Amino acid sequence: MKKIAALTMVRNDDFYLSKWVEYYGAQFGKENLYIYFDGTDQQIAPFCEGIHAHLHEKIGNQVVAAEKGRLKFLSEKAAELLSNGYDLVVGVDADEFIIVDPKTGKSLREFLSGQKIDVCLSALGLDFGQKVGEEEDITSETPFLNQRHYAQIGTRYTKPSIVARPCVWGSGFHRVKGHNFHIAKDLYLFHFGYFDLKRLQDRFSDADRLSQGWGKHMKKRSRTIRLVSQLKARDFDRWTKFARLCQSAVRPPYAWNKPAMFELRIVVRIPERFRDII
């Protein structure tokens, strides 16, 4: 079995981070989790006990510059981990969860240990929304996948999150600079950052995020809730298979090492077999 680390950087995000710690701690062991808090004004939560959790000087004050600095920092930390005995490093945001299809019968560590990875590996991205009128406000007491059942298949979250060699992630982990990507079968990245209307509205009023220029970004991302609420949900297995093939073959003209999908808007309903994972 390969030795695998997971790392992330957060600011004011304990709601997601607690789930992140619970999930990746179960997959890789808490001693293999590395969390960097963006700003020494942050507090390390009690649920981070047993984890490599560090306060770091705040990286930038505006979203674009800060994001570039953040990923440069995390790329350097991943390189250190790979040089110090880890076989793989998983880099994701606190609201992103890489999940193996339960039909494989494998844990995430088992699955990744069986993959041949030269530089990086991607999971197929699924951006969860809230189906307004059917799904209630989210609560942390119940597994997310008991409360949210719909997601948009998108290229934005098909990220080369798993690296086997020192390299440089682009902003948001969206690409590895100078390298192609490979999307693994039966591997998914579930993004929960914009899956609740009330939480999204609260984030719009967060003075810290608004001061960094996140307001426009968050309003743009709220489209996921609208699409999930309005579009007919399609079959998960059929359309994720199509999306994996399409994204592997099609590239945007401005970035050959990112996936594309002809701007298709496809919403799927998540099968019951995923229900209790997160």
C-alpha positions in Angstrom: 0.0 0.0 0.0 1.3 3.5 -0.9 1.9 6.1 1.7 -0.4 9.0 0.9 -0.7 12.5 2.3 -3.5 15.0 1.9 -3.0 18.8 2.3 -5.1 21.9 2.1 -5.1 25.6 3.1 -8.1 27.2 4.7 -9.3 30.5 6.1 -12.5 30.7 8.3 -13.8 27.4 7.0 -14.3 25.0 10.0 -17.7 23.9 8.6 -16.1 22.1 5.7 -12.7 21.5 7.3 -14.3 19.3 10.0 -15.7 17.0 7.3 -12.4 17.1 5.4 -10.6 15.9 8.5 -13.1 13.2 9.2 -13.1 11.9 5.6 -9.4 12.1 4.7 -8.4 11.0 8.2 -10.4 7.8 7.8 -8.9 7.2 4.3 -5.2 8.0 5.0 -4.8 8.3 8.8 -4.9 11.7 10.6 -1.1 11.6 10.9 -0.9 12.0 7.1 -3.1 15.2 6.9 -1.4 18.6 6.5 -3.5 21.7 7.1 -2.2 25.3 6.7 -4.4 28.1 8.0 -4.1 31.3 5.9 -3.4 33.9 8.5 -2.0 33.9 12.0 -5.2 35.4 13.2 -6.9 32.0 12.7 -7.5 29.4 15.4 -6.7 25.7 15.1 -9.9 23.9 16.0 -9.9 21.0 18.5 -10.9 18.5 15.8 -7.4 19.1 14.2 -5.7 17.2 17.1 -3.3 14.6 15.8 -3.0 16.4 12.5 -0.1 18.5 11.1 -1.9 21.8 11.5 0.0 25.1 11.1 -0.8 28.8 11.2 0.8 30.6 8.3 1.2 34.3 7.5 -1.7 35.5 5.3 -1.0 35.1 1.6 -2.2 38.2 -0.2 -5.3 40.3 0.2 -6.9 40.0 -3.3 -8.3 36.8 -4.6 -6.2 36.4 -7.8 -2.8 37.2 -6.3 -3.6 35.3 -3.1 -4.7 32.2 -5.0 -1.5 32.1 -7.1 0.6 32.5 -3.9 -1.5 29.8 -2.1 -0.9 27.2 -4.8 2.7 28.0 -5.1 3.1 27.5 -1.4 1.1 24.2 -1.4 3.1 22.9 -4.4 6.3 23.5 -2.5 4.8 21.7 0.6 3.7 18.7 -1.6 7.2 18.5 -3.1 8.6 18.4 0.4 6.3 15.6 1.4 7.2 13.6 -1.7 10.8 14.0 -1.0 10.3 12.9 2.6 8.8 9.4 2.0 5.3 9.9 0.6 4.4 8.1 -2.6 1.4 10.4 -3.4 0.1 13.7 -2.2 -3.6 14.7 -2.6 -4.1 18.5 -2.8 -7.7 19.7 -2.5 -9.7 22.6 -1.0 -11.6 22.0 2.2 -14.9 21.6 0.4 -13.6 19.0 -2.1 -13.7 15.2 -1.5 -12.1 12.6 -3.8 -14.3 9.5 -3.7 -14.0 6.1 -5.2 -17.2 4.6 -6.6 -18.4 2.2 -3.9 -19.1 -0.4 -6.6 -15.3 -1.1 -6.7 -15.3 -2.2 -3.0 -12.1 -0.3 -2.5 -11.0 2.4 -0.1 -9.5 5.6 -1.5 -6.0 4.4 -0.4 -6.5 1.0 -1.9 -7.7 2.5 -5.2 -4.8 5.0 -5.5 -2.3 2.4 -4.5 -3.3 0.4 -7.5 -3.0 3.2 -10.0 0.0 3.8 -12.1 0.7 7.5 -11.8 3.5 9.2 -13.6 3.0 12.8 -12.6 -0.6 13.4 -11.7 -4.1 11.9 -11.6 -7.5 13.5 -11.9 -10.9 12.6 -10.6 -14.1 13.5 -12.6 -15.5 16.7 -11.1 -19.1 16.9 -9.8 -20.3 20.3 -8.5 -23.2 19.8 -6.0 -26.1 22.2 -5.8 -29.3 22.5 -3.8 -32.5 21.6 -5.6 -34.6 24.5 -4.2 -38.1 23.4 -3.2 -37.0 19.7 -2.7 -33.9 19.9 -0.5 -33.8 21.7 2.8 -31.0 23.9 4.3 -27.8 21.8 4.9 -26.9 20.6 8.4 -23.5 19.3 9.6 -25.2 16.7 11.8 -26.3 14.5 8.9 -24.1 13.1 6.1 -24.0 15.6 3.2 -25.0 12.9 0.7 -28.1 12.2 2.7 -29.2 15.8 2.1 -27.9 16.6 -1.4 -28.6 14.4 -4.4 -27.9 16.4 -7.5 -24.7 17.7 -9.1 -23.6 19.3 -12.3 -20.9 17.4 -14.2 -18.3 20.1 -15.0 -14.8 20.6 -16.1 -14.0 23.1 -13.4 -13.7 20.4 -10.8 -11.9 17.7 -12.8 -8.6 18.6 -11.3 -5.2 16.9 -11.2 -5.4 16.8 -7.4 -3.2 13.7 -7.0 0.5 14.1 -7.6 3.3 11.5 -7.6 6.2 13.9 -8.4 7.1 17.4 -7.4 5.3 19.8 -9.7 3.5 23.1 -9.8 -0.3 23.3 -9.5 -2.1 26.2 -11.2 -4.5 28.3 -9.2 -7.3 26.3 -7.6 -5.5 23.0 -8.3 -7.0 23.3 -11.8 -4.0 22.1 -13.7 -0.4 21.0 -13.3 1.9 23.3 -15.1 3.7 21.7 -18.1 2.0 18.4 -17.8 -1.1 16.7 -19.2 -3.8 15.0 -17.1 -5.4 11.6 -16.9 -9.0 11.1 -15.6 -9.2 7.8 -13.6 -12.2 5.5 -14.1 -14.4 5.2 -11.0 -12.9 8.2 -9.3 -14.8 11.4 -8.5 -14.2 14.8 -7.0 -17.3 16.0 -5.1 -17.4 19.7 -4.6 -19.7 21.0 -1.9 -18.7 24.7 -1.8 -21.9 26.0 -3.4 -24.5 23.4 -2.4 -26.6 25.5 0.0 -28.4 28.7 -0.8 -28.4 30.0 2.8 -24.7 29.4 3.3 -24.0 31.0 0.0 -26.0 34.1 1.0 -24.1 34.2 4.3 -20.8 34.1 2.4 -21.9 37.1 0.3 -22.0 39.1 3.5 -18.7 37.8 4.9 -16.6 41.1 5.1 -13.3 39.2 5.0 -14.1 37.4 1.8 -15.7 40.5 0.2 -12.6 42.6 1.0 -10.5 40.1 -1.0 -12.8 40.3 -4.1 -14.6 37.0 -3.7 -18.1 38.5 -4.1 -18.2 38.3 -7.9 -16.7 34.8 -7.8 -19.4 33.5 -5.3 -22.3 35.1 -7.3 -21.0 33.3 -10.4 -20.8 30.0 -8.7 -24.4 30.3 -7.4 -25.5 29.3 -10.9 -25.0 25.7 -9.8 -28.0 25.9 -7.5 -30.1 27.4 -10.4 -29.0 24.7 -12.8 -29.6 21.9 -10.4 -33.0 23.3 -9.5 -34.1 23.8 -13.2 -32.6 21.1 -15.3 -33.8 17.5 -15.5 -31.5 15.1 -13.7 -29.9 12.4 -15.9 -28.6 9.0 -15.3 -25.3 9.1 -13.3 -23.5 6.1 -14.7 -24.3 6.8 -18.4 -23.4 10.5 -18.3 -20.3 10.3 -16.1 -19.0 7.7 -18.5 -19.7 10.1 -21.4 -18.2 13.1 -19.5 -15.0 11.2 -18.7 -14.4 10.3 -22.4 -15.3 13.8 -23.6 -13.2 15.6 -21.1 -10.2 13.3 -21.8 -10.4 14.1 -25.6 -11.5 17.7 -25.7 -9.3 20.7 -24.6 -10.0 24.4 -24.4 -8.0 26.4 -27.0 -6.4 28.5 -24.2 -5.1 25.6 -22.0 -4.3 22.2 -23.5 -3.7 20.8 -20.0 -7.3 21.4 -18.8 -10.4 19.4 -19.8 -13.3 20.8 -21.9 -16.8 19.5 -22.6 -18.4 21.8 -25.3 -20.0 23.9 -22.5 -22.6 21.2 -22.0 -24.8 21.5 -18.9 -25.5 18.1 -17.5 -27.1 17.5 -14.1 -27.1 14.0 -12.6 -28.7 12.4 -9.6 -26.2 10.7 -7.3 -26.9 6.9 -6.9 -27.9 5.6 -3.5 -24.6 3.6 -3.2 -22.8 6.9 -2.4 -25.3 7.9 0.3 -23.3 7.5 3.5 -19.8 8.3 2.3 -19.7 11.9 3.5 
